[in-house]
């Protein structure tokens, strides 16, 4: 089992912490059988970013990712803590 570290830059300190929406993990895990870090999910896939993608993110562009032909996720680089 891989370890994971949830990341939620929008999380506020309160008695009720929001669920994490990003996590750093050591390796892919079985989303149907594992509760880490988001609980069970119906599917998963690996998206690989190239140096070109990373450069574009550093230049202020977004990377659009097609998710299983149903959804789009937009990735952006947070320049510094507190930026949205």
N, C-alpha and C positions, 0 to 999 in steps of 0.2 A: 504494500500500500504506500502510495506516495504522500509526502507531507504537503500541506497547502497553507498559504497565507492569504486570507481574504484582504482585498483592497477596496476601499470605498472612500475616495477623496472628498465626497460630499457629506460623509457621515458627520453628524454633530454630536457633541457630548450631551447625553441625556439618559434618562432611565430606560428608554426604549430605543436601542440602536437599530438603524435600518438594516435590512438584509444586505449582504455584500453582493455586488454585481460584477466584480472583477476579482480574480484570484491568481496568484502565482503558484504553479504546481511543478513538481519535478518531472512528471511524465503523464501522458494521457491515462485516464482511468475509465473503468466500465461505468458509464452513466446510468445504466439500468439497474446495476447492482450496488452502487456506492452511494452513500449519503454525503460525500465530500466534494467540494465545499458548499454546494448549493442544494443538496438533496437530490433525489432521483430525477432524471430527465429522460425524455423520449429518444434522444439521439445526440450525436456529437460528430464533429469533424475537425480536422487539423487544418489551419490556415498558416501558410508559411510566408513571412515577410522577407523581401529581398533588401539588399543595400539600397536599391533604387526607391523602394517604398519608404524606408527609413529616412532617406534624404528628402523625399517629398514631404514627409511629416515634419521634419526639421524646417522645411521651407514654408510651413503654414498650410499645406494642403491636407486634405482628408483622404483616407483610404476607404473606399466603399467595398464591402464584402457581401457577396451573395451567400445566404445561409439556406442551404438545401432547397433552393428554388422557390422559397416562400417568403423570406424576410431579407432585409438589408441591414447590416450593421455598419455604422460609420465610425472609423477609428481616427482619433486626432491625438496629437502630442500636447500634453499639458506643459507649457513652458516653465512654469514655476508653481509652487504650492500656493493655492488661493486663486489661481487663474481658472476660468471655466472654459 
